[in-house]
């Protein structure tokens, strides 16, 4: 019994998402993310201090960036990255990497934040937005 439980735990750990979370604060209305983080992965999950929801930042093939609030537009559940987009475990909505609805019940796309680059840093413009 114990052996079986240990095997199951190992399986669960090996299946867990491996993306790390970059924790930061909002400074002058921006989240600032070092661009060199994207050298290891084109997707970074950013957690603003004091927010329940994370922000997913995708580096696109054309070197632009897409910053999305990981809050389901159906009933506000936190979304999880899937590799091809984002999934809501509450009622099953799926969103693509650009935040568009692929599968409902959600009907609205995810909230986008504008971005800019300065001095090796991606600036995600939060301004006064609060989820
Ligand atoms: S809250 Fe996400 S599908 Fe319902």
Backbone and ligand atoms as CSV (ligand in chain L), in Angstrom:
chain,resi,resn,atom,element,x,y,z
A,1,UNK,N,N,0.824,-1.193,0.000
A,1,UNK,CA,C,0.000,0.000,0.000
A,1,UNK,C,C,0.863,1.249,0.000
A,2,UNK,N,N,1.864,1.245,0.891
A,2,UNK,CA,C,2.750,2.411,0.967
A,2,UNK,C,C,3.523,2.590,-0.332
A,3,UNK,N,N,3.984,1.470,-0.915
A,3,UNK,CA,C,4.700,1.541,-2.182
A,3,UNK,C,C,3.828,2.118,-3.274
A,4,UNK,N,N,2.573,1.696,-3.317
A,4,UNK,CA,C,1.657,2.211,-4.339
A,4,UNK,C,C,1.433,3.704,-4.153
A,5,UNK,N,N,1.291,4.140,-2.896
A,5,UNK,CA,C,1.087,5.571,-2.636
A,5,UNK,C,C,2.317,6.366,-3.054
A,6,UNK,N,N,3.521,5.823,-2.763
A,6,UNK,CA,C,4.748,6.518,-3.153
A,6,UNK,C,C,4.870,6.639,-4.657
A,7,UNK,N,N,4.474,5.608,-5.377
A,7,UNK,CA,C,4.528,5.636,-6.834
A,7,UNK,C,C,3.593,6.708,-7.376
A,8,UNK,N,N,2.377,6.789,-6.795
A,8,UNK,CA,C,1.402,7.776,-7.265
A,8,UNK,C,C,1.913,9.189,-7.024
A,9,UNK,N,N,2.544,9.419,-5.867
A,9,UNK,CA,C,3.072,10.746,-5.563
A,9,UNK,C,C,4.157,11.134,-6.562
A,10,UNK,N,N,5.032,10.191,-6.899
A,10,UNK,CA,C,6.073,10.467,-7.878
A,10,UNK,C,C,5.460,10.837,-9.220
A,11,UNK,N,N,4.414,10.110,-9.602
A,11,UNK,CA,C,3.751,10.418,-10.865
A,11,UNK,C,C,3.159,11.819,-10.845
A,12,UNK,N,N,2.516,12.171,-9.722
A,12,UNK,CA,C,1.906,13.498,-9.627
A,12,UNK,C,C,2.959,14.587,-9.743
A,13,UNK,N,N,4.095,14.406,-9.070
A,13,UNK,CA,C,5.148,15.416,-9.105
A,13,UNK,C,C,5.700,15.562,-10.521
A,14,UNK,N,N,5.890,14.422,-11.213
A,14,UNK,CA,C,6.463,14.512,-12.545
A,14,UNK,C,C,5.500,15.136,-13.546
A,15,UNK,N,N,4.187,15.135,-13.252
A,15,UNK,CA,C,3.203,15.709,-14.163
A,15,UNK,C,C,2.916,17.179,-13.848
A,16,UNK,N,N,3.445,17.683,-12.732
A,16,UNK,CA,C,3.152,19.056,-12.333
A,16,UNK,C,C,3.744,20.047,-13.340
A,17,UNK,N,N,3.061,21.208,-13.571
A,17,UNK,CA,C,3.606,22.217,-14.473
A,17,UNK,C,C,4.971,22.673,-13.994
A,18,UNK,N,N,5.881,22.926,-14.938
A,18,UNK,CA,C,7.243,23.278,-14.558
A,18,UNK,C,C,7.527,24.768,-14.701
A,19,UNK,N,N,6.579,25.549,-15.202
A,19,UNK,CA,C,6.863,26.970,-15.379
A,19,UNK,C,C,7.016,27.645,-14.027
A,20,UNK,N,N,8.040,28.493,-13.907
A,20,UNK,CA,C,8.274,29.189,-12.662
A,20,UNK,C,C,7.506,30.498,-12.668
A,21,UNK,N,N,7.380,31.087,-11.506
A,21,UNK,CA,C,6.630,32.325,-11.358
A,21,UNK,C,C,7.596,33.434,-10.982
A,22,UNK,N,N,7.545,34.531,-11.728
A,22,UNK,CA,C,8.372,35.695,-11.434
A,22,UNK,C,C,7.539,36.663,-10.593
A,23,UNK,N,N,7.970,36.860,-9.342
A,23,UNK,CA,C,7.225,37.729,-8.424
A,23,UNK,C,C,7.804,39.129,-8.473
A,24,UNK,N,N,6.927,40.126,-8.559
A,24,UNK,CA,C,7.395,41.500,-8.625
A,24,UNK,C,C,6.310,42.442,-8.106
A,25,UNK,N,N,6.622,43.702,-8.046
A,25,UNK,CA,C,5.669,44.699,-7.585
A,25,UNK,C,C,5.350,45.650,-8.742
A,26,UNK,N,N,4.269,46.375,-8.605
A,26,UNK,CA,C,3.904,47.377,-9.595
A,26,UNK,C,C,4.627,48.671,-9.219
A,27,UNK,N,N,5.444,49.188,-10.162
A,27,UNK,CA,C,6.210,50.396,-9.918
A,27,UNK,C,C,5.805,51.456,-10.938
A,28,UNK,N,N,5.301,52.543,-10.475
A,28,UNK,CA,C,4.838,53.625,-11.354
A,28,UNK,C,C,3.880,53.105,-12.429
A,29,UNK,N,N,2.988,52.204,-12.019
A,29,UNK,CA,C,1.969,51.692,-12.932
A,29,UNK,C,C,2.438,50.578,-13.845
A,30,UNK,N,N,3.683,50.115,-13.689
A,30,UNK,CA,C,4.214,49.057,-14.555
A,30,UNK,C,C,4.684,47.857,-13.749
A,31,UNK,N,N,4.555,46.683,-14.379
A,31,UNK,CA,C,5.295,45.501,-13.943
A,31,UNK,C,C,6.534,45.453,-14.817
A,32,UNK,N,N,7.699,45.291,-14.223
A,32,UNK,CA,C,8.944,45.290,-14.983
A,32,UNK,C,C,9.572,43.899,-14.931
A,33,UNK,N,N,9.774,43.323,-16.113
A,33,UNK,CA,C,10.265,41.948,-16.214
A,33,UNK,C,C,11.553,41.954,-17.035
A,34,UNK,N,N,12.660,41.413,-16.502
A,34,UNK,CA,C,13.902,41.354,-17.279
A,34,UNK,C,C,13.713,40.541,-18.560
A,35,UNK,N,N,14.158,41.097,-19.684
A,35,UNK,CA,C,13.988,40.398,-20.968
A,35,UNK,C,C,14.773,39.095,-21.020
A,36,UNK,N,N,15.871,39.004,-20.261
A,36,UNK,CA,C,16.671,37.774,-20.333
A,36,UNK,C,C,15.937,36.550,-19.786
A,37,UNK,N,N,14.838,36.762,-19.047
A,37,UNK,CA,C,14.037,35.615,-18.603
A,37,UNK,C,C,13.489,34.835,-19.793
A,38,UNK,N,N,13.242,35.546,-20.900
A,38,UNK,CA,C,12.628,34.905,-22.062
A,38,UNK,C,C,13.646,34.090,-22.877
A,39,UNK,N,N,14.915,34.117,-22.457
A,39,UNK,CA,C,15.923,33.291,-23.138
A,39,UNK,C,C,15.730,31.815,-22.811
A,40,UNK,N,N,15.156,31.531,-21.635
A,40,UNK,CA,C,14.947,30.134,-21.236
A,40,UNK,C,C,13.553,29.630,-21.580
A,41,UNK,N,N,12.575,30.536,-21.645
A,41,UNK,CA,C,11.205,30.131,-21.983
A,41,UNK,C,C,10.470,31.326,-22.574
A,42,UNK,N,N,9.710,31.070,-23.652
A,42,UNK,CA,C,8.967,32.168,-24.283
A,42,UNK,C,C,7.734,32.561,-23.472
A,43,UNK,N,N,7.397,31.768,-22.461
A,43,UNK,CA,C,6.253,32.092,-21.595
A,43,UNK,C,C,6.749,32.327,-20.178
A,44,UNK,N,N,6.418,33.465,-19.631
A,44,UNK,CA,C,6.735,33.774,-18.241
A,44,UNK,C,C,5.441,34.080,-17.498
A,45,UNK,N,N,5.329,33.533,-16.290
A,45,UNK,CA,C,4.182,33.825,-15.449
A,45,UNK,C,C,4.639,34.849,-14.415
A,46,UNK,N,N,3.960,35.975,-14.382
A,46,UNK,CA,C,4.345,37.088,-13.512
A,46,UNK,C,C,3.267,37.256,-12.436
A,47,UNK,N,N,3.702,37.348,-11.190
A,47,UNK,CA,C,2.773,37.496,-10.070
A,47,UNK,C,C,2.976,38.847,-9.395
A,48,UNK,N,N,2.059,39.775,-9.639
A,48,UNK,CA,C,2.168,41.084,-8.982
A,48,UNK,C,C,1.859,40.953,-7.483
A,49,UNK,N,N,2.639,41.598,-6.650
A,49,UNK,CA,C,2.415,41.546,-5.204
A,49,UNK,C,C,1.012,42.041,-4.895
A,50,UNK,N,N,0.287,41.266,-4.086
A,50,UNK,CA,C,-1.042,41.660,-3.653
A,50,UNK,C,C,-2.166,41.281,-4.606
A,51,UNK,N,N,-1.833,40.674,-5.745
A,51,UNK,CA,C,-2.873,40.259,-6.699
A,51,UNK,C,C,-3.160,38.781,-6.524
A,52,UNK,N,N,-4.410,38.401,-6.692
A,52,UNK,CA,C,-4.772,36.981,-6.704
A,52,UNK,C,C,-4.413,36.368,-8.053
A,53,UNK,N,N,-4.536,37.135,-9.126
A,53,UNK,CA,C,-4.335,36.617,-10.475
A,53,UNK,C,C,-2.921,36.884,-10.973
A,54,UNK,N,N,-2.386,35.927,-11.714
A,54,UNK,CA,C,-1.096,36.100,-12.365
A,54,UNK,C,C,-1.291,36.751,-13.727
A,55,UNK,N,N,-0.176,37.215,-14.294
A,55,UNK,CA,C,-0.157,37.747,-15.652
A,55,UNK,C,C,0.752,36.831,-16.469
A,56,UNK,N,N,0.250,36.321,-17.581
A,56,UNK,CA,C,1.054,35.484,-18.479
A,56,UNK,C,C,1.649,36.387,-19.547
A,57,UNK,N,N,2.963,36.273,-19.747
A,57,UNK,CA,C,3.623,37.082,-20.764
A,57,UNK,C,C,4.255,36.136,-21.774
A,58,UNK,N,N,3.768,36.205,-22.994
A,58,UNK,CA,C,4.223,35.339,-24.074
A,58,UNK,C,C,5.084,36.146,-25.037
A,59,UNK,N,N,6.318,35.660,-25.301
A,59,UNK,CA,C,7.118,36.249,-26.376
A,59,UNK,C,C,6.701,35.588,-27.676
A,60,UNK,N,N,6.231,36.380,-28.619
A,60,UNK,CA,C,5.706,35.858,-29.875
A,60,UNK,C,C,6.825,35.650,-30.886
A,61,UNK,N,N,6.527,34.933,-31.963
A,61,UNK,CA,C,7.516,34.628,-32.993
A,61,UNK,C,C,8.088,35.884,-33.646
A,62,UNK,N,N,7.312,36.983,-33.678
A,62,UNK,CA,C,7.789,38.234,-34.284
A,62,UNK,C,C,8.496,39.134,-33.259
A,63,UNK,N,N,8.844,38.561,-32.092
A,63,UNK,CA,C,9.536,39.267,-31.000
A,63,UNK,C,C,8.676,40.314,-30.306
A,64,UNK,N,N,7.369,40.328,-30.567
A,64,UNK,CA,C,6.468,41.144,-29.769
A,64,UNK,C,C,6.089,40.346,-28.512
A,65,UNK,N,N,5.411,40.984,-27.595
A,65,UNK,CA,C,5.023,40.335,-26.343
A,65,UNK,C,C,3.521,40.495,-26.128
A,66,UNK,N,N,2.903,39.440,-25.595
A,66,UNK,CA,C,1.487,39.474,-25.253
A,66,UNK,C,C,1.370,39.253,-23.754
A,67,UNK,N,N,0.762,40.213,-23.061
A,67,UNK,CA,C,0.587,40.113,-21.612
A,67,UNK,C,C,-0.903,39.988,-21.308
A,68,UNK,N,N,-1.273,38.874,-20.666
A,68,UNK,CA,C,-2.687,38.558,-20.418
A,68,UNK,C,C,-2.930,38.323,-18.940
A,69,UNK,N,N,-4.052,38.828,-18.440
A,69,UNK,CA,C,-4.478,38.532,-17.076
A,69,UNK,C,C,-5.079,37.136,-17.054
A,70,UNK,N,N,-4.579,36.277,-16.162
A,70,UNK,CA,C,-5.052,34.888,-16.109
A,70,UNK,C,C,-6.301,34.770,-15.234
A,71,UNK,N,N,-7.289,35.575,-15.570
A,71,UNK,CA,C,-8.590,35.569,-14.897
A,71,UNK,C,C,-9.639,35.168,-15.938
A,72,UNK,N,N,-10.292,34.044,-15.709
A,72,UNK,CA,C,-11.307,33.581,-16.664
A,72,UNK,C,C,-12.396,34.641,-16.797
A,73,UNK,N,N,-12.814,34.888,-18.031
A,73,UNK,CA,C,-13.841,35.902,-18.271
A,73,UNK,C,C,-15.250,35.336,-18.083
A,74,UNK,N,N,-15.354,34.065,-17.692
A,74,UNK,CA,C,-16.672,33.501,-17.395
A,74,UNK,C,C,-17.065,33.837,-15.961
A,75,UNK,N,N,-16.333,33.271,-14.990
A,75,UNK,CA,C,-16.663,33.554,-13.584
A,75,UNK,C,C,-15.404,33.757,-12.749
A,76,UNK,N,N,-14.373,34.329,-13.383
A,76,UNK,CA,C,-13.205,34.871,-12.678
A,76,UNK,C,C,-12.287,33.846,-12.027
A,77,UNK,N,N,-12.306,32.603,-12.463
A,77,UNK,CA,C,-11.388,31.601,-11.926
A,77,UNK,C,C,-9.975,31.859,-12.464
A,78,UNK,N,N,-8.947,31.513,-11.649
A,78,UNK,CA,C,-7.553,31.601,-12.111
A,78,UNK,C,C,-7.318,30.551,-13.203
A,79,UNK,N,N,-6.665,30.946,-14.289
A,79,UNK,CA,C,-6.386,30.042,-15.401
A,79,UNK,C,C,-5.008,29.418,-15.244
A,80,UNK,N,N,-4.805,28.286,-15.908
A,80,UNK,CA,C,-3.499,27.641,-15.918
A,80,UNK,C,C,-2.993,27.509,-17.356
A,81,UNK,N,N,-1.678,27.701,-17.560
A,81,UNK,CA,C,-1.112,27.534,-18.902
A,81,UNK,C,C,-1.146,26.065,-19.315
A,82,UNK,N,N,-1.373,25.824,-20.604
A,82,UNK,CA,C,-1.424,24.452,-21.116
A,82,UNK,C,C,-0.296,24.151,-22.098
A,83,UNK,N,N,0.429,25.180,-22.503
A,83,UNK,CA,C,1.434,25.000,-23.543
A,83,UNK,C,C,0.944,25.546,-24.873
A,84,UNK,N,N,-0.357,25.423,-25.132
A,84,UNK,CA,C,-0.939,25.981,-26.361
A,84,UNK,C,C,-1.895,27.127,-26.042
A,85,UNK,N,N,-2.041,27.449,-24.766
A,85,UNK,CA,C,-2.949,28.512,-24.344
A,85,UNK,C,C,-3.194,28.415,-22.855
A,86,UNK,N,N,-4.446,28.654,-22.460
A,86,UNK,CA,C,-4.782,28.705,-21.034
A,86,UNK,C,C,-6.114,27.994,-20.812
A,87,UNK,N,N,-6.210,27.298,-19.669
A,87,UNK,CA,C,-7.386,26.482,-19.377
A,87,UNK,C,C,-7.991,26.899,-18.051
A,88,UNK,N,N,-9.328,26.858,-18.012
A,88,UNK,CA,C,-10.051,27.101,-16.763
A,88,UNK,C,C,-10.590,25.772,-16.267
A,89,UNK,N,N,-10.186,25.393,-15.060
A,89,UNK,CA,C,-10.601,24.099,-14.517
A,89,UNK,C,C,-12.018,24.135,-13.948
A,90,UNK,N,N,-12.598,25.330,-13.797
A,90,UNK,CA,C,-13.910,25.401,-13.141
A,90,UNK,C,C,-15.030,24.901,-14.048
A,91,UNK,N,N,-15.113,25.416,-15.267
A,91,UNK,CA,C,-16.174,24.968,-16.193
A,91,UNK,C,C,-15.613,24.594,-17.565
A,92,UNK,N,N,-14.282,24.603,-17.716
A,92,UNK,CA,C,-13.684,24.052,-18.925
A,92,UNK,C,C,-13.392,25.003,-20.065
A,93,UNK,N,N,-13.459,26.304,-19.851
A,93,UNK,CA,C,-13.136,27.215,-20.954
A,93,UNK,C,C,-11.662,27.102,-21.327
A,94,UNK,N,N,-11.384,27.306,-22.614
A,94,UNK,CA,C,-10.012,27.325,-23.116
A,94,UNK,C,C,-9.784,28.598,-23.910
A,95,UNK,N,N,-8.579,29.145,-23.770
A,95,UNK,CA,C,-8.172,30.367,-24.462
A,95,UNK,C,C,-6.866,30.077,-25.191
A,96,UNK,N,N,-6.673,30.720,-26.349
A,96,UNK,CA,C,-5.417,30.523,-27.064
A,96,UNK,C,C,-4.332,31.446,-26.489
A,97,UNK,N,N,-3.125,31.400,-27.064
A,97,UNK,CA,C,-1.992,32.171,-26.531
A,97,UNK,C,C,-2.198,33.674,-26.625
A,98,UNK,N,N,-3.144,34.093,-27.470
A,98,UNK,CA,C,-3.432,35.522,-27.590
A,98,UNK,C,C,-4.631,35.928,-26.737
A,99,UNK,N,N,-5.191,34.979,-25.977
A,99,UNK,CA,C,-6.297,35.278,-25.073
A,99,UNK,C,C,-7.668,35.152,-25.693
A,100,UNK,N,N,-7.754,34.672,-26.928
A,100,UNK,CA,C,-9.061,34.486,-27.571
A,100,UNK,C,C,-9.710,33.201,-27.092
A,101,UNK,N,N,-11.041,33.207,-26.995
A,101,UNK,CA,C,-11.778,32.020,-26.553
A,101,UNK,C,C,-11.712,30.943,-27.626
A,102,UNK,N,N,-11.256,29.753,-27.235
A,102,UNK,CA,C,-11.290,28.591,-28.130
A,102,UNK,C,C,-12.478,27.707,-27.801
A,103,UNK,N,N,-12.851,27.704,-26.490
A,103,UNK,CA,C,-13.957,26.861,-26.039
A,103,UNK,C,C,-14.612,27.531,-24.845
A,104,UNK,N,N,-15.939,27.608,-24.847
A,104,UNK,CA,C,-16.689,28.239,-23.769
A,104,UNK,C,C,-16.860,27.323,-22.586
A,105,UNK,N,N,-17.597,27.793,-21.613
A,105,UNK,CA,C,-18.652,28.816,-21.675
A,105,UNK,C,C,-18.188,30.276,-21.715
A,106,UNK,N,N,-16.924,30.579,-21.467
A,106,UNK,CA,C,-16.490,31.977,-21.571
A,106,UNK,C,C,-16.760,32.485,-22.990
A,107,UNK,N,N,-17.112,33.766,-23.096
A,107,UNK,CA,C,-17.407,34.361,-24.399
A,107,UNK,C,C,-16.472,35.525,-24.733
A,108,UNK,N,N,-15.864,36.106,-23.718
A,108,UNK,CA,C,-15.011,37.280,-23.926
A,108,UNK,C,C,-13.533,36.889,-23.859
A,109,UNK,N,N,-12.678,37.562,-24.646
A,109,UNK,CA,C,-11.238,37.289,-24.573
A,109,UNK,C,C,-10.659,37.751,-23.238
A,110,UNK,N,N,-9.454,37.278,-22.947
A,110,UNK,CA,C,-8.768,37.680,-21.714
A,110,UNK,C,C,-8.347,39.145,-21.791
A,111,UNK,N,N,-8.191,39.753,-20.617
A,111,UNK,CA,C,-7.749,41.151,-20.558
A,111,UNK,C,C,-6.276,41.233,-20.984
A,112,UNK,N,N,-5.988,42.123,-21.952
A,112,UNK,CA,C,-4.622,42.364,-22.429
A,112,UNK,C,C,-4.045,43.595,-21.739
A,113,UNK,N,N,-2.746,43.574,-21.504
A,113,UNK,CA,C,-2.038,44.776,-21.057
A,113,UNK,C,C,-1.085,45.205,-22.159
A,114,UNK,N,N,-0.976,46.507,-22.374
A,114,UNK,CA,C,0.004,47.035,-23.325
A,114,UNK,C,C,1.401,46.840,-22.742
A,115,UNK,N,N,2.401,46.708,-23.617
A,115,UNK,CA,C,3.779,46.542,-23.164
A,115,UNK,C,C,4.704,47.481,-23.944
A,116,UNK,N,N,5.868,47.732,-23.365
A,116,UNK,CA,C,6.940,48.439,-24.074
A,116,UNK,C,C,8.261,47.915,-23.527
A,117,UNK,N,N,9.358,48.276,-24.202
A,117,UNK,CA,C,10.684,47.788,-23.797
A,117,UNK,C,C,11.586,48.977,-23.526
A,118,UNK,N,N,12.331,48.900,-22.416
A,118,UNK,CA,C,13.340,49.915,-22.136
A,118,UNK,C,C,14.464,49.291,-21.339
A,119,UNK,N,N,15.699,49.530,-21.753
A,119,UNK,CA,C,16.900,49.110,-21.016
A,119,UNK,C,C,16.858,47.638,-20.592
A,120,UNK,N,N,16.573,46.737,-21.530
A,120,UNK,CA,C,16.594,45.320,-21.227
A,120,UNK,C,C,15.448,44.851,-20.352
A,121,UNK,N,N,14.416,45.658,-20.264
A,121,UNK,CA,C,13.281,45.311,-19.412
A,121,UNK,C,C,11.989,45.425,-20.201
A,122,UNK,N,N,11.099,44.440,-20.002
A,122,UNK,CA,C,9.752,44.543,-20.551
A,122,UNK,C,C,8.881,45.251,-19.526
A,123,UNK,N,N,8.246,46.331,-19.945
A,123,UNK,CA,C,7.359,47.094,-19.066
A,123,UNK,C,C,5.919,46.733,-19.426
A,124,UNK,N,N,5.213,46.167,-18.478
A,124,UNK,CA,C,3.802,45.810,-18.671
A,124,UNK,C,C,2.985,46.907,-18.012
A,125,UNK,N,N,2.203,47.593,-18.827
A,125,UNK,CA,C,1.512,48.787,-18.339
A,125,UNK,C,C,0.191,48.420,-17.652
A,126,UNK,N,N,0.262,48.364,-16.341
A,126,UNK,CA,C,-0.904,48.052,-15.520
A,126,UNK,C,C,-1.716,49.326,-15.272
A,127,UNK,N,N,-1.013,50.436,-15.130
A,127,UNK,CA,C,-1.620,51.727,-14.761
A,127,UNK,C,C,-2.437,51.567,-13.500
A,128,UNK,N,N,-3.719,51.917,-13.521
A,128,UNK,CA,C,-4.511,51.813,-12.292
A,128,UNK,C,C,-5.405,50.575,-12.289
A,129,UNK,N,N,-5.175,49.655,-13.269
A,129,UNK,CA,C,-6.007,48.450,-13.344
A,129,UNK,C,C,-5.845,47.631,-12.076
A,130,UNK,N,N,-6.949,47.107,-11.565
A,130,UNK,CA,C,-6.931,46.217,-10.403
A,130,UNK,C,C,-7.973,45.136,-10.658
A,131,UNK,N,N,-7.567,43.858,-10.700
A,131,UNK,CA,C,-8.552,42.797,-10.968
A,131,UNK,C,C,-9.485,42.586,-9.783
L,1,LIG,S1,S,-15.023,30.351,-14.482
L,1,LIG,FE1,FE,-13.842,29.702,-16.163
L,1,LIG,S2,S,-15.193,28.544,-17.372
L,1,LIG,FE2,FE,-16.405,29.205,-15.726
